[in-house]
Amino acid sequence: MTSRISGFYKKSPEERLELISQHLNLSDEEKELMLGHSGFTVAQADRLVENVVGYLPVPLGIAVNFQVNGKDVFVPMATEEPSVIAAASNAAKQNIGGFFTSYSGSIMRGQIQVIGVKDPYGALARIYENKEAILEQCNEQDPTLVSFGGGAKDLDVQIIDGESEKMVVAHLLVDTKDAMGANAVNTMAEAVSPFIEKITGGKVVLRILSNLADQRIVRARGVFENPFKGDRDALENFIRAYELAEADPYRAATHNKGIMNGISAVVLATGNDTRAVEAGAHAYASVTGRYRSLTRWEINADDSITGTIELPMPVGLIGGATQSHPVAKLATKILDVETAEELAGIIASTGLAQNFAGLRALAGEGIQQGHMKLHARNMAVMAGAHDDEVDNVVKLAANQGKISYDNIRQIVLSLQENGGSH
Ligand code: MEV
């Protein structure tokens, strides 16, 4: 199977789905579900969250041209932002030889905060002395996870200088395998707290997972063609643009936002927790004490560009909306992944591709030209164009070389004044 489908963007949603379906053997029911003809219901929404009155459909697209660890993949992306899916597909097309990834394993941290400890350092030592008993109590909470080789594996105890006192914070290091793991970790942290109080002589306050999942790190690497053939300045500008993100938090925030455009879209499409991944990413970008880029870029001797990305990736294939949301489940089927590790690698590769696309546009023609073109259909709708007028309005605006909201609004008004069909 190849994920390089030329002209994918020119096809209709039904044709695109048919192409994907040929590779992944989607059933008619699954196709109906994906096209929104059946499937996610208010009743299902009502089981997922509280006080439901409806649901908000978000567009789901497929990024093409991706190959990750030697395997071609179609990447489902759920996003309301124009340009994102096109940019990811386009960047993946300029990728040479695929993306390569590695994963540190699915270790999550659960924090247990202990206050009122008379001898914080003595307590720290006593917690470690009781490590085996603590881990055993934790693992009693989740025999299923343990049977898959997961569970509480280790401790990391820290003394935190709070404003009022020195606090002891015990971290449970839990291998959550193919689950995101928040519930498993929180259950363990709560269950073991009375024992921690006994050991420390203090009082436990917080018992909750940390979203700075620094032991659940994914790395991705990809080499990209030089997109600025012969224009050495533009190639240098690409690196300068990245260097600004490394050195300047104002730019890093936008640079990383662009990366998260890709990452969050795949995280959302697969029913994973976007906020957990985003919190982890931004916290990890700041671990050195300054907020920096999540990616690195280097020019190779042949002027190709190597990009790397490194960030926490607490995503899973088990539990929560990943399974209870029928479309998310189908999106995961399209990804054709068996493990959280594979999923994490694809997500990181998408983020890297997204960043390449952003820097390429910024160092070259600027972001607005391509963006406004893709945004034109939206603007036509906002300006009051009816469904059967949208394409014509966009075409007229493009022919005039003026894709702005004001111009599009003018075109819509004059079309409709001059006896449009409505
Ligand atoms: C827009 O959603 C994302 C960009 O601003 C990212 C970037 O500046 O690198 C284009």
Residues whose N, C-alpha, C, O or C-beta is under 5 A from the ligand:
A	BS01	MEV	T254 H255 G258 G358 L359 I367
